[in-house]
Amino acid sequence: MVRTRTSAARVLRDMQDSCVLESDEDCSFSSDESGEDTEEDAAEDVCDEDLENIAPASKKARYQHCQQSLSWKTESDADAVPPTLRFLPAREPGVQLSMRDSHSPASLFKLFFAEDAVNTICQNTNKQAARNKGKGAKYKWVDVGAAEFYRYIGLIFYMAMMKLDHITDYWRRDSIFSVLFPSQVMSRDRYRTISWNVHMSDPEEDREDDAKKGSSDHDRLFRVKPLIYTIQNACKSFYHPHRCLAVGERVARWKGAKGFKLFVLTDSSNGYTVDFSVYTGRDNVPTGQGLSYDTVMSLINRRFLGSGYHVYMDNFYTSPKLFKDLLACKFGACGTYREFRRGCPRSAVNDLTDKSPRGTYRWIRDGRLLFVKWMDTQPVSVCSTIHTAYTGDTLRKKVKSKRGAWTTQAFPCPSPVMEYNKVLGGVALSDRLIQYYATQHKTLEWYRKLFLHLLDISATNAYILHKELMQQDGLTYKAFMEELIAELCGVTQNTPMTPANTASGAHVPVLGAELSTDIRMKATAGRKTCVYCRMHGRKQAKTPWKCRACDVYLCLQPDRNCFEAWHSDGN
């Protein structure tokens, strides 16, 4: 027992000497150029000998020897409690809005998709449409404004909740599965032409960037950069995260198309997306220290966040180099790790084996770095700078006996593993919320796919703000999205959805095409088959008249008024 206490005291002194927690100095990183610790730096951390004048091959051998000399400690060995990082957030954690003000779903969504940003999108969309018309596009185009574009976004969310196979199915009139709402907000052709031309950047500036392809000056995200910056700034402006953060990746996929990988920083308490970045390839690594290292350091903004945060991550990101540099910035870290990572213990002395009982654990402390292995159904490896090895926690697991009966047993579980399992649920929660009603339209343009995912992030964050503001009185996610759709489309949820009752009252007959000035073409130009005649098995007559709201051609003659019959039948 005396030996155990002495060992714990020695470990505590080593931790206190390795890091000064209350200093106000800026972050200072090691100067190596790899994504993890260099072998030389790791050796200096482990051993006290000066290795400056040793040949590289000897350094590597010496480093490996030092790593192997760290033997794994067992359950009977006591670990010291690491010094606590003071939590000093730059702002009060939580929603940065007044609790006394009324915040509707649409007003919260417009915090992220503000009218200024939508007006910019409309201007660029109109320019793109004019450009396509100049290239010979045959569709009609009228410049889109902010109010109409919000209705367009409302329809996108509506289609995310009411999923059909094809876009055209939302405007079908010849099936028992027809839906009425989309045609009362916008005609099918108008919706499709807006979708074909949605553009976030100036088309003229796109040409300049496209000319730089193949050079280092080319920006792969140029077409979406303006909107990305807007959403990122809004995510940070209207909410400040609580202490536990989670770094993870999110893949936005579409059926039959390649997806995008995004790296996200979320508040683990509610799944709020604090910040994100879009993966553009391994060659775009600014510091040269590896993709995983640069990703985390780019998402952790001390000026915005403050200090004392705990950052959790999976084994793609975890490395001793990253954790030490985060600690220098006064950020604690915890995450699973890959054993072959440079700087991680490779000692086989007293290590877990395949025959180790479930619940057995081993640990090594190297200064502020704690490495833990825990045997579940297979070994779990976790590294931490903020936890002690074991505090008496247990985890209940189902176990199958030799007779085939399932029972629940409690197993000892190291503190880093327990906290990791709790906190990493924040990323999973964020992903689940987005996937519930994800906008997934097929489109050939990659930047329009990313535009749809930015809509998902904005709607999900708006809902989380609503929940934080309303607490127990908040809407469910489904009810929130329904109200958001109704407000964006300019209707109320209890508006009767019948062909004779629309938001604009625009069920009037209009000519489907301009009349020809050629007297020989007046009887045939612009005429199409009457939908009502086709549905009821009549002789299919052609007519120039159509309903403005329903966007279907209908006969309008004294002896055959299909326009009136169509609306009175409730089609």
N, C-alpha and C positions, 0 to 999 in steps of 0.2 A: 504493500500500500504506500509506503514511503517513496519507493521508486516511482510509482505511478504519479504521485503528486509532484515530485521533482521534475519528471518528464513534462507534465502539463505546464509547470511554471516556466520551464525552458522554452517550450513552444510559444507561450504567451510573450516572453521577452523577444523572441525572434520576430514575431508579428509586429510588435510595437516598434521595433527598430527598423522594420522594412518599409513602413509607410507612416507619414505624418498626416493625420486626418483633418486637423483643424486649420491647416495652412490656407491662405488665400491666394497662393501663387497659381499661375496658369498651369495647364497640363504640360507635362514634359515627357516625351516619348523617347524610347531607345532609337538609335539611328540605323538599325539594320533594315534591309530592304525586302525582306521576305514577309509573307503573310503571317507567319508565326515567329516565335523566338528563334534566333540563330543558335546553332549549337554552342558557339562561344559564349553568348550571353547566358544561355541556360546553364552552362557549366559554371560561370561565375556566380550565378544565383545559388547553386547547390554547394559548390566547394569554395573554400577560402583562399586557395592557392592562386597566385597570379599566373595567368596563362598567356600573357601578351607575347612572350618570347618563345613560345612553343610552336613547332611546325604545325601546319594545318592537319596533317594526318595524325599527329600526336594529340592535337586538340580534340579531334573527333573520338579517338580512342579514350582519352581522359574523360570526355563528356559522357560517353556511354558507360564508363566505369562508375562515374558519380551517380548516374541515373539508376544503375543497377544496385548501388549501395543503399538506396532508399528502400527498406523492406516494408511490406504492408503490415499495419497494426491490426489487432483483432478487437473483438467486443470488450475484452477485459482491459484494454488500454484507454485511458482518459484523454480526451481532446480539450484544448483550451477554447474558451469563448472568444471569438475575434472582436476587436474594437468595433463599436457601432458607428456607422456613418450618420452624421446629422442630416436629417431631411430638411432641406432648405429650398422649396420650390420657388420659382420666380414669381408665381401668382398663386392665389388661393386655389387649390385643386377643385375642379367641378366646372359647371356651366358658367360662362362669362356673360350672362344675360340677367336682366332684372326678373326676379321671381314674381314681382307684382304685375308685370305687364302680361297681356294676353298674347299667346303665340300659337297661331293656327298651324296645321301641318304644312300648308303652302308657304307661309311666312318663314318657317324654319328651313324648308327646302331652298328657298330663295336666298338664304344666307350663303349657300354654296354656289347655286346657279343664280347669281344676282342679275338684275336687269341690264346693268352695264355689260356684263359678260355675254348675255343673250343678245343684246343689240349688236355686239361685235360679231357674234356668230351669224346673225342675220345678214349683216353687211357682207361678210365673206361668202355666205351661202348664195346671196344674190349675184355676187361677182362670178362665182363658180357656175351658176346657172346661165348667166349671160355668155360666159366662155363656151359652155357646152352647146348653147344655141348657135353660137357662131361657128361651131364645128359641124353643124347639121342636125342637132337633136330635134326630133319631130314633136315633142310634147309642148303643151302650152305652159307658160310660166308667168306668174304674177309675183312681184317682190313680196317676200315674207317679212312680217313684223314680229315684235316681241310677243304680243298677245297671242298671235296665231302659233308661234313657235312653242309657247308654253302649252297650248292645247295639243300640239304635236307630241311633246314630251309626256303629257297626260295619257295620250293613246298608247305610247310605248309602254308605260307602266300598266295600263289596262291589259295590254296583250301579254305582259309578263304574268299577270294573275289569271287571265282567261286564255290558256294556251290552246292554239289550234295549229294545224300542220303548216298552213300557208297564209301569207298576209292577205291574199285575196279572199280567204274563207271568212274574214271578218265583215265582208260586204256582200256575202251570198244572200240571194233572195229566193232561192228555189229549193230550200232544204228545211227540214224540221230542226236542224241544228244551227240555223241562222241566228246571229246576234244583232241587236238593233242599235246599240249605243254608238259604235264607231261612225256609222253613216250620219248620225245626227250631230256629230262634232266636226267631221271633215269628210269630203268625198274620197273615194279610194284613189283616184288619179292624183289628187292633190297630195295625199299622204305619201304616195310613191315618189312623186317628183321631188318633194322635200327630202325624202330619204336618199334619193340619188345624188342630191347636191349639197347635203350637209357638209360644211367646211369650217374648220376652226381658225385657219390661218389665211393670210392674204394670198390668193392664187398667183399674183404677180411676184411676190416674194418667194413662193414655192419654186418658181423657175430658177431663181438665183441659187437657191439651196440645192436643187437637183443638179445644177451644173457643177457642183463641188463633189459629186459622188466619186468615191475612190480616193479622196484626200482626207486629211485629218480635220479639215474645216467643215466637212459635211456633218450635219446634225440629223441623226436618224429620227428624232422625235420632233422635228421642226413643225410638222403639221398639227401637232397637239400641244406643243409647249405652252402657248398662251393659256389654254384651258387648264392644263395641269398645274401651272403656277397659281391660277385663281383658286382651284380646289384645295391645293396644299395650304395656301395662306388662310383660307377660310377654316380648314380643319384645325389650325393652330390658334386662330383668333378667338373663336367662340367657345373653346373648351380647353381646360388645362388638366392634364392627366393626374391620377393618383399615383401612389409611390411605385407600385409594381407594374412594369412594362414588359411587353413580350415582342420579340422580333421573330418574324416568320415570313414565309413566302406564300403567295396566292396565285394560282394559275386560273386565268379567266379563259375558259374554253367554249367553243361553239360547235354545234353538231356539223360534222363534215368540214371543219376548218381548223387551222392551227390556232392555238391560243397565245396568250401573253403571260409572262411571269412578272409579278410585281413583288417587291420586297416591302413589307409593311411593318410599322410600329404601332401597336395597339395598347390601349389601357386594358389590362387583364380583368379589371373589375366589371366591365360592361361591354367590352368588344369594340369600343370607339376607335376608329382609325385616326391616329394622331398625325402620322406622316406616311409617305410611301414614295417609292421610286420604281421606275420601269426598267427592267433588265434589257439591255441593248447588245449584249455580247461580252465575252470574256476579254476582248481586246480593249474594252473601254474601262480600264482600271486606273484611276488618276494617280494614286500614290505608288503603285507598283508593289503593294504588299499583299495582294491577293483579293479575290472577289469577296470572300466572306468577311474579311477584315474591313475592307472599304465600305461594304454595305452597312455594317453596324455603325461604324464611326460617322458615316454620312447621315444616318437617321438620328443619332444621339447629338442633339444640339444643346450644349450647356447654356448658351445665352438665352434660349427660349425656355428650356425646362427648369434650370436651376441646378441643384446638386443633391446628392444623397439618394438618388433613385436606385432601384434594384431592377436589373435588366435580365430577362430570362430568354434563352434561345436553345435551339436544337443543335445536334452534333455537326451540322454543316458549318456553323459559325464559330463554335467554341474553339479557342486556342489559348495557351498560356500567355502568348504575346498580347492578344486582344484584351484578356482579362486584366493584365497588369496595366495596360494603357488606359483602360476604363477606370481602374482604381486611381490612377494618377489624376484623372478628371473628377474624382470623388463620385464615381458610379460603381455600385456593387454589381456583381454578375453571377449567374448560375446557369448551367446548361449541361446537357449530355455531351460527351466527347468521344472522339475516335482515338483508339489507343495508339495508332501509329503516328498521330500528330506530334510534331517536334515539341519537346518540352514536357510531354506527358510521361508519367512513370512507366518503365518497361521492366521493372524488377519482377522476377518470378518467385522471390523469397516470400513464403507465407501467402501466396496469391490464392484466389478462389480457383477451384477446379470444377470440372463437369459434374463431379459427384458431391459437391458441396450442398448441404441441406438448404431448402428454401428458407429465406429470411436471414441467412448468414451474410455478413458484410465485412469488408476490409477498408482501411483508409490510410492515406499518407498525407501529411501536411508538409508543404514546401514553402515556408514563409507565410504569406497570406493566401496562397493557393491550397485548397483542400481537394484532394481526389478521393472519391468514394466509389467502391464497387459493391453492389448489392445483388444477391442471387434471388431472382424471381423464377419464372419458368426458364429464363436464361439470364446471364449476367447483365446488369444495368450499370453503366459508368457515368458518373456525374462529377463535374468540377464546380467549385464555388469559392467566392471570396467573402461571403457574408454569413455563412453557416458554420456551426460546429458539427462534428461527425454524427453524434447521436444524442438525442434529448429524451429518450423514452417513448417515442412515437411508435404506434403499431398500425398495421394496415390489414384489413380483413379481406381475405381472398377465399374463393371457392376452391375446394380440393376434392378430387375424385379418389375414393378409396380403392383398394384392390378388388373389392366386391362390386364396384361400379356405383356406389352410393356417393352422392355429392354432399359435402358438409362445408361449413364456413369456419375458417380458422384465422386467428390473429397472428401476424408475423412481425417481428421487429423491423422497423424501417428507418434508415438514416434520414436526418432532417433535410438535407439537400434534395433527396428523392421525393419526400413528401411535399415540399414546397414547389418543386418543379411540376409535379402532377397537378397541383392546384392552379398554378399561375398560367401554365401553357393552355389551359382551357379558354383563356381570353382570345387567343388567335382562332381557336376552333369556334367559339361563339360568334365572332365577327364573320367568319366564313359561312356559318350556318344562316345567319341573318341575311347575308347577301344572296345566298343560293335559294332561299325560300321563293323569292320573286325576281330572279335574275332576268335581265333583259337580254334575250338571245335571238337576234335577227341575223339571217344570213346576208352577208354583204361582201363584195369583192375587195373593198378598200379597207386596209388594215387599221387606218386611223379612225374609221367610223366604228369599228369593233371596240377600240379603246374608249371612244366617246360613250358608248353604251355602258361600259364598266364604270366610267366616271359618274354616270347617272346613278348606278347602283350604290357606289360609295356615298354619294351625296344623300340619297334617300335613306340609307341605313344610318348614317350619322345624324340626320335630322330626326329620325325616330328615337335614337338614343338620347339626344337633347330633350326631346319631348318627355321621355321616361324620367330623366333626371329632374326636369322642372315640375312634373306633375306627381312624381312619386307613386303612391298607391292609387291615385285617381287617373292614371294614364291609360290610353287606349292600348289594345293589343296591336301587334305588328300588322295583322290583317286589316283591322279597323282603321289604323293609321293610314295605310296605303290606299284604302278605299276613299277615305276623306281627302287625301292628297290628290288623287285622280280627279275627284269631283271638283275640287277647287281649281286645279290647273285647267280643267276643261270648261270652267265657267258654269257649272250646273250644280244642283243639289242632289243628294243621293236618293231622295224620294220623288224626283222628277219622273213622271210616267214615260216609259220608253215605248212609244207607239209611233208608227209612221206619220200620223197626223199631228204629232206634238213633238217639236224639236226645240232646241235651245234658241234657234234663230227664227223659227216659224217660216222656213224657206221652202215649204212644199208647194212650189208653184211650177207650172209648165214653162220650160224655156227651150229655145232652139238648140239642138245638139251641135250644130255647125253653122257657120255663116252661109247665108243664101248665095248661091252662085249668080253672077251677073250674066252668065250665058243662059239665054232662054231655053236652050236645048237641055240644060242640066238641072233646071229648077225642080223637075219632078223626081230626080233621083239623087242629087248631091246631098251628102250628109245624112242620109236615111239609114237606120239600122232596124233590126228585127225587134218587134214589140215583145218585151219579156212576159207580159201577162198572157198574150196569145200563145206563146210557146209553152208556158206552164200548164195551160188548160187545154192543150191539144188542138187548138184552133189552127186554121190555115195561117201560117206565119206571115203577117203583114209587116211592111217596113214603114217607119214613121220618122219624121225629123224632130219630134217632140220628146223631151225627157223631163223627169222630175229633178229640180235643182238639188234637193237634199238627198234623195235616194240614189241619184246618179244612174237611173235606169231609163231606157227608152220605152214609151207607152203611147198607144194610139190615142188620138184626141180628135174624134170626128163625131158629128151628130148622131150617126147610127152605130158607132162603136167607141164608147168612152171608156177605154181601158184605164185611163188616169184615175178616174173616180172609183172604178171597181177595184183597182190595186190598193188604194188607201182605205177604202171601206172594208175590205176583206182582212185588213190588219197584217198584210204581208211584210 
